[in-house]
Amino acid sequence: MEISILGTGCPKCNKLEKMVREIVEENGIDATIKKVKDVNEIAKTGVMLTPALMVDKEVKFSGKLPSKEDLLTLLNNE
């Protein structure tokens, strides 16, 4: 699974990255995580609001910070 965290470095974007990394590690999820900070690269995905999360090149949400439980559910269902 390829997880991309889209955000320029705002506190919510950093919090999302931290939560995703914790969930992946704590639950033994086989995933590659990358952070996309470049505004042009983010815009190419169609995302207009950050933070955003993509899993296997599909945008799962943007413009909000989900709960850790919701993130875990989302990643476990992928």
Summary of the structure (lengths in Angstrom):
residues: 78
radius of gyration: 11.3
end to end distance: 7.9
largest distance: 32.4
contacts: 224
relative contact order: 0.27
helix: 41%
strand: 24%
